Amino acid sequence: MARKIGSSADTTRPRVRSAALALFARHGFAAVSMRQIAAEVGVQAGALYIYTPDKQALLFDLMHDHMTNLLAALAALPMQPTPVARLDQFARFHIGYHLDRPEAVFIAYMELRALTPENFTSIETLRHQYEDHLQAILAQGASTGAFTLSDAKMATLALIAMLTGVTNWYRKDGRLSRDDVQSLYAEMALRSVGAP
């Protein structure tokens, strides 16, 4: 029997995804087998194929969901009246959203190389949509004189790298609170583009 007694798609599918997320983040995609994921969930390896065609599809689904949820949360933010306010909001949002999902963030950045070319293209398209949002803020700020920067695309990539880096070192019981970190990074983001 492939399916464990008492399991169902409604409960097992999220457990498969959660186990895969944790194992990929801890050991890396290449080092994790479907058998390990099954053992973590408590089902036989063959049962996993009820919930996903293969390990690549599982990785893609995790990354795709992370990016689409990120874009939806970004789109739900209230519109701010100025580029300065928009950049401040973006920085705080980016840090807050990503601090709540460190494993998904790690996988989204470190396991891109593990995707098939077709899956890579799909995830890159979503990443570009997110980057384009920030780049539009920076370009608008530069055009109105609120920001001073020579290349909006490079500034976009640098800011995203800086903001995402918080997930590598932040600890809830550390010296700075989450709000402190968001405020300090928002201030650094604004200063990096010459905002007053």
C-alpha positions as CSV (number, residue, x, y, z in Angstrom):
1,M,0.0,0.0,0.0
2,A,1.5,3.3,-1.1
3,R,-0.5,5.7,1.0
4,K,-0.3,5.7,4.7
5,I,-3.6,4.9,6.5
6,G,-5.3,8.2,7.4
7,S,-3.5,10.3,4.9
8,S,-5.3,12.4,2.3
9,A,-4.4,14.8,-0.4
10,D,-5.6,17.8,1.7
11,T,-3.2,17.0,4.5
12,T,-0.4,15.1,2.8
13,R,0.3,17.5,-0.1
14,P,1.1,20.4,2.3
15,R,3.3,18.1,4.4
16,V,5.2,17.0,1.3
17,R,5.8,20.6,0.3
18,S,6.8,21.5,3.8
19,A,9.2,18.6,4.1
20,A,10.8,19.3,0.7
21,L,11.2,23.0,1.6
22,A,13.0,22.2,4.8
23,L,15.2,19.5,3.3
24,F,16.2,21.5,0.2
25,A,17.0,24.4,2.4
26,R,19.1,22.3,4.9
27,H,20.9,20.0,2.5
28,G,20.5,21.4,-1.0
29,F,18.3,20.2,-3.8
30,A,20.8,17.8,-5.3
31,A,21.5,16.1,-2.0
32,V,17.9,15.3,-1.2
33,S,16.1,12.2,-2.5
34,M,12.5,11.6,-2.9
35,R,12.9,8.7,-0.4
36,Q,14.2,11.3,2.2
37,I,11.2,13.5,1.6
38,A,8.8,10.5,1.9
39,A,10.5,9.4,5.2
40,E,10.1,13.0,6.5
41,V,6.4,12.9,5.7
42,G,5.9,9.3,6.9
43,V,4.8,7.8,3.6
44,Q,6.3,5.3,1.2
45,A,8.5,6.9,-1.6
46,G,6.0,5.8,-4.3
47,A,3.2,7.7,-2.6
48,L,5.0,11.0,-3.3
49,Y,4.2,10.7,-7.0
50,I,0.5,11.1,-6.2
51,Y,1.4,14.7,-5.2
52,T,4.2,15.6,-7.6
53,P,5.5,14.2,-10.9
54,D,9.1,14.4,-9.7
55,K,11.6,16.3,-7.6
56,Q,12.2,19.0,-10.2
57,A,8.4,19.7,-10.3
58,L,8.4,20.0,-6.5
59,L,11.3,22.5,-6.6
60,F,9.6,24.5,-9.3
61,D,6.3,24.5,-7.5
62,L,8.0,25.8,-4.3
63,M,9.8,28.6,-6.1
64,H,6.8,29.5,-8.3
65,D,4.5,29.7,-5.3
66,H,7.1,31.8,-3.4
67,M,7.4,34.3,-6.3
68,T,3.6,34.5,-7.1
69,N,2.8,35.0,-3.4
70,L,5.5,37.7,-3.1
71,L,4.1,39.5,-6.1
72,A,0.6,39.3,-4.8
73,A,1.6,40.7,-1.4
74,L,3.5,43.5,-3.1
75,A,0.5,44.4,-5.3
76,A,-1.7,44.6,-2.2
77,L,0.4,47.3,-0.6
78,P,-1.3,50.8,-0.5
79,M,0.0,53.1,-3.2
80,Q,2.4,55.8,-1.7
81,P,2.4,59.4,-3.0
82,T,6.1,59.9,-3.6
83,P,9.2,57.8,-4.8
84,V,10.8,58.4,-1.4
85,A,7.7,56.9,0.4
86,R,7.5,54.1,-2.1
87,L,11.1,53.1,-1.7
88,D,10.7,53.3,2.1
89,Q,7.7,51.0,1.9
90,F,9.4,48.6,-0.5
91,A,12.4,48.2,1.7
92,R,10.3,47.5,4.8
93,F,8.0,45.2,2.9
94,H,10.9,43.2,1.4
95,I,12.6,42.6,4.7
96,G,9.4,41.8,6.6
97,Y,8.1,39.4,3.9
98,H,11.4,37.6,3.6
99,L,12.2,37.3,7.3
100,D,9.0,35.3,7.7
101,R,10.2,32.8,5.0
102,P,13.9,32.2,5.3
103,E,13.8,28.7,3.8
104,A,11.8,29.8,0.8
105,V,14.2,32.7,0.3
106,F,17.3,30.5,0.5
107,I,15.9,28.1,-2.1
108,A,14.6,30.8,-4.4
109,Y,18.2,32.3,-4.6
110,M,20.5,29.3,-4.2
111,E,18.7,26.6,-6.2
112,L,18.0,28.5,-9.4
113,R,20.9,26.5,-11.0
114,A,19.0,23.3,-10.2
115,L,16.0,24.2,-12.4
116,T,15.6,22.9,-16.0
117,P,16.0,25.7,-18.6
118,E,12.2,26.0,-19.1
119,N,11.5,26.2,-15.3
120,F,14.4,28.6,-14.9
121,T,12.9,30.9,-17.6
122,S,9.5,30.9,-15.8
123,I,11.0,31.8,-12.4
124,E,13.3,34.4,-13.9
125,T,10.2,36.1,-15.5
126,L,8.6,36.4,-12.1
127,R,11.8,37.6,-10.5
128,H,12.0,40.3,-13.2
129,Q,8.5,41.4,-12.5
130,Y,9.5,42.0,-8.9
131,E,12.7,43.8,-9.8
132,D,10.8,45.9,-12.3
133,H,8.6,47.2,-9.5
134,L,11.6,48.5,-7.6
135,Q,13.3,49.7,-10.8
136,A,10.2,51.8,-11.6
137,I,10.3,53.4,-8.2
138,L,14.0,54.3,-8.7
139,A,13.5,55.6,-12.2
140,Q,10.6,57.8,-11.1
141,G,12.7,59.1,-8.2
142,A,15.6,59.9,-10.5
143,S,13.3,61.6,-13.1
144,T,11.8,63.9,-10.4
145,G,15.2,64.6,-8.7
146,A,14.3,62.8,-5.5
147,F,17.1,60.2,-6.2
148,T,20.5,60.5,-7.6
149,L,21.7,57.4,-9.4
150,S,23.5,56.6,-12.6
151,D,21.9,53.2,-13.4
152,A,18.5,52.2,-12.1
153,K,18.9,48.6,-13.1
154,M,22.2,48.2,-11.2
155,A,20.8,50.1,-8.2
156,T,17.8,47.7,-8.2
157,L,19.9,44.6,-8.1
158,A,22.2,46.1,-5.4
159,L,19.3,47.1,-3.2
160,I,17.5,43.7,-3.5
161,A,20.8,41.9,-2.6
162,M,21.3,44.2,0.4
163,L,17.7,43.8,1.6
164,T,17.6,40.0,1.1
165,G,20.9,39.6,2.9
166,V,19.1,40.3,6.2
167,T,17.7,36.8,6.2
168,N,21.2,35.4,6.6
169,W,22.0,37.1,9.9
170,Y,18.8,38.3,11.6
171,R,17.8,36.5,14.8
172,K,14.6,37.2,16.7
173,D,16.5,37.3,20.0
174,G,19.3,39.5,18.6
175,R,20.3,43.1,19.5
176,L,17.9,44.7,17.0
177,S,14.2,44.2,16.8
178,R,12.5,43.4,13.5
179,D,11.1,47.0,13.3
180,D,14.6,48.4,14.0
181,V,16.1,46.4,11.2
182,Q,13.3,47.5,8.8
183,S,13.8,51.1,9.7
184,L,17.6,51.0,9.5
185,Y,17.6,49.2,6.1
186,A,14.9,51.6,4.7
187,E,17.1,54.5,5.7
188,M,20.2,52.8,4.1
189,A,18.2,52.2,0.9
190,L,17.1,55.8,0.7
191,R,20.6,57.1,1.4
192,S,22.1,54.8,-1.2
193,V,20.1,56.6,-3.9
194,G,20.8,60.1,-2.6
195,A,17.4,60.7,-1.0
196,P,17.4,63.5,1.6
